Structures are given as C-alpha cells and as structure tokens.
Amino acid sequence: MDTSMLDDAVAARAAPFRLSPGTLANFRSALRERSLQKGEHLFREGDPGNALYFVRKGLLRYYYLADGVEHTGQFFDEGKFVGDVFALTTGAPGLQNIDALEPSEVLVIPTSTLMTSYEADHAFERFGRRVMEEAMAGSQARTASLLKLSPEERYSRFVAMRPEVARRVPQYVVASYLGITPEALSRIRRRRTSGAV
C-alpha cells in the first residue's frame, strides 16, 4: 500500500516535530484502503465516528440532509482529511453524510490508531490537533461566507479558491454548497459569462 502522500500530509502537520519511526510504522500497519464508486457513501448520519479518512484519489463531500434536501458543507479532494469531527471527538453518532462525487480511493485511519499514536508520540498529537484546527477553521469560514456574502460573492470566492474542484463538481451540488437553487446558480453563471457581475 502506497502511503507516501499520507506520510507527507502527516509530517507537514506534525512539523517542527519529527515522527517516531516506530509509531509511524504502527500507524501505517493499521491503515486500510477503501475504494468508492461515484455516489457511494463513506459515512452516513448516525454512524459511529470510528475513523478518519485520507483522500488519496478522487473527490468527496460532506452534506446534511434536512427535510429531504441535501445541504453540501465542503469538498475534499486529493491530499485532504475528512471525517465527522463531532463523532470523532465526542463518541456520539455522526451528524453528517460523506459521499463520493467521483470514483475515489481513501485510506481509513481507525480512531483507536489515532488515539494510540497521539499517546505514543507528541508529533502525532500535534498532527491530530492541526487536523482538528483546520476542520474548525474551515467550518467557521463556511458559516461566515453563508451569513455575510451574497450568492454571487460566494460563487466567485469558491471558483477563485478551488478552481479545480469547481470544474469537477456537478452544478446542482455547487448550488447546494452555495445555499441556492440550481436555477439561481445558472443565472449567476450567465451574468458572469456576459460580464454583468
């Protein structure tokens, strides 16, 4: 199993501390690979938070389901960590759904392995803290965007910050992420194309 991309992501978040080779070997030995087809769920609301996932290939998103409507929260492409932070940190059932927007490959990191690694190595503990900080920062930025920016501004920001992801995500899912209807997104895109925005 190729873990080089994950190794780099863990080391970058653990810096300036160096990972213990023994702890890293134990960490790697507990990983497992999982392949997902487009539309397949990695995690569903109510599931236990027994793993963190690392996206090695593909594109995933998390979303909430309210009154039968999907509300997309964020996208995760290659090199990103994804999981239900609420379930991971509280032990309560998960609040969100995570599915694949295209065929994807993830590395599954069991929660028990994370906890053992945190206890064994300060560098791993720093890695875990940084992943949770990134998740919190992303969640706050997302909330601020929804509350403070117009739909046009949210779309412009999304395309500017995540152009590759914006090209790969179906437009109805982009609309869900922006908190608008697909028809409203079509109007925004037409205005941008015509130079009206």
C-alpha positions in Angstrom: 0.0 0.0 0.0 1.4 3.4 -1.0 1.2 5.8 2.0 3.7 8.4 0.7 1.0 11.1 0.2 -0.4 10.5 3.6 3.1 10.4 5.2 3.8 13.8 3.7 0.5 15.2 4.9 1.0 13.9 8.5 4.6 15.1 8.6 3.7 18.6 7.4 1.1 19.0 10.2 3.4 17.5 12.8 6.3 19.9 12.0 8.5 21.1 13.5 8.3 17.8 15.5 9.6 14.6 13.8 7.5 11.5 13.8 8.9 8.5 15.7 9.7 5.7 13.1 8.2 3.1 15.4 5.0 5.0 15.9 4.8 5.7 12.2 5.3 2.0 11.4 2.4 1.0 13.8 0.3 3.8 12.4 0.8 2.6 8.8 0.2 -1.1 9.7 -3.3 -0.2 10.9 -4.4 1.6 7.8 -6.7 0.1 5.2 -7.6 1.1 1.7 -11.2 1.6 0.6 -12.4 2.3 -2.9 -15.7 4.2 -3.5 -17.8 4.3 -6.6 -19.4 7.6 -7.6 -22.4 8.2 -5.4 -21.3 5.7 -2.8 -21.3 6.7 0.9 -18.2 6.6 3.0 -20.1 7.7 6.1 -23.8 8.3 7.0 -25.5 10.4 9.6 -25.9 8.2 12.7 -22.7 6.2 12.1 -20.1 5.9 14.8 -17.0 8.1 14.3 -14.6 5.2 14.3 -12.2 6.5 11.6 -10.6 9.5 10.0 -10.2 9.3 6.2 -7.4 10.5 3.9 -8.4 11.1 0.2 -5.7 9.5 -1.9 -7.7 9.9 -5.2 -11.0 11.3 -6.2 -13.4 13.8 -4.7 -15.8 13.6 -1.7 -18.1 15.9 0.0 -20.0 16.1 3.3 -23.6 17.1 3.4 -26.5 17.3 5.8 -30.0 16.1 4.9 -32.9 18.3 6.1 -36.5 17.7 5.0 -35.2 15.6 2.2 -32.9 18.3 0.8 -29.1 17.9 0.7 -27.1 20.8 2.0 -23.4 20.4 1.0 -20.9 21.6 3.5 -17.5 21.1 1.9 -15.5 19.2 -0.7 -12.4 17.0 -0.2 -10.1 16.2 -3.0 -6.6 14.5 -3.1 -4.5 15.1 0.0 -7.3 16.1 2.3 -8.5 14.6 5.5 -12.3 14.0 6.0 -14.4 12.7 8.8 -17.2 13.6 11.1 -15.4 15.7 13.7 -18.4 15.7 16.0 -18.5 11.9 16.1 -14.7 11.6 16.3 -14.3 13.9 19.3 -17.5 13.1 21.3 -18.1 9.4 20.6 -21.7 10.3 19.7 -23.3 9.2 16.4 -22.3 11.2 13.4 -24.2 14.3 12.2 -23.2 14.4 8.5 -23.1 12.2 5.4 -20.0 11.8 3.3 -20.2 10.5 -0.3 -18.0 10.2 -3.4 -18.7 12.7 -6.2 -16.4 10.6 -8.5 -14.6 7.3 -8.1 -12.4 7.7 -5.1 -9.7 5.9 -3.0 -9.3 6.7 0.6 -7.0 5.4 3.4 -9.0 4.6 6.5 -7.3 5.6 9.8 -9.1 3.9 12.7 -9.8 6.2 15.7 -8.2 3.7 18.0 -5.0 4.0 16.0 -5.1 7.8 16.1 -5.5 7.8 19.9 -2.7 5.3 20.4 -0.4 7.3 18.1 -1.3 10.6 20.0 -0.3 9.0 23.3 2.9 7.4 22.0 4.3 10.4 20.1 4.0 14.2 20.6 4.4 14.8 16.9 1.3 12.7 16.2 -0.6 14.6 18.8 0.4 17.8 17.0 -0.8 16.3 13.7 -4.2 15.5 15.2 -4.5 18.9 16.7 -3.7 20.6 13.4 -6.3 18.5 11.5 -9.0 19.4 14.0 -7.9 23.1 13.9 -8.2 23.0 10.1 -11.6 21.5 10.3 -12.8 24.2 12.8 -11.3 27.0 10.7 -13.0 25.6 7.6 -16.3 25.4 9.4 -16.1 28.9 10.7 -15.1 30.3 7.3 -18.0 28.4 5.7 -20.5 29.8 8.2 -19.2 33.3 7.7 -19.5 33.0 4.0 -23.1 31.9 4.2 -24.0 34.7 6.6 -22.0 37.6 5.1 -21.6 37.1 1.4 -24.1 37.3 -1.4 -24.7 34.2 -3.5 -22.6 35.9 -6.3 -19.8 36.6 -3.9 -19.9 33.0 -2.5 -19.7 31.6 -6.1 -16.8 33.9 -7.1 -14.9 33.0 -3.9 -15.4 29.3 -4.4 -14.2 29.4 -8.1 -11.2 31.6 -7.1 -10.2 29.4 -4.2 -11.0 26.0 -5.5 -11.0 26.2 -9.3 -10.1 22.6 -10.0 -12.8 21.4 -7.6 -15.3 23.8 -9.1 -14.7 22.2 -12.5 -15.2 18.6 -11.1 -18.4 19.2 -9.0 -21.8 18.9 -10.7 -23.6 22.2 -10.8 -26.6 21.1 -8.7 -24.1 20.2 -5.9 -22.3 23.5 -6.3 -25.7 25.2 -5.9 -26.3 23.1 -2.7 -22.9 24.2 -1.4 -23.7 27.9 -2.1 -27.1 27.6 -0.4 -29.0 28.5 -3.6 -31.1 26.7 -6.2 -29.6 25.3 -9.4 -31.7 27.9 -11.3 -30.1 30.8 -9.3 -26.7 29.4 -10.0 -27.4 29.3 -13.7 -28.4 33.0 -13.6 -25.2 33.9 -11.7 -23.1 31.9 -14.2 -24.8 33.6 -17.2 -24.2 37.1 -15.6 -20.5 36.2 -15.1 -20.2 35.0 -18.7 -21.8 38.1 -20.0 -19.7 40.3 -17.8 -22.6 41.7 -15.8 -21.1 40.6 -12.4 
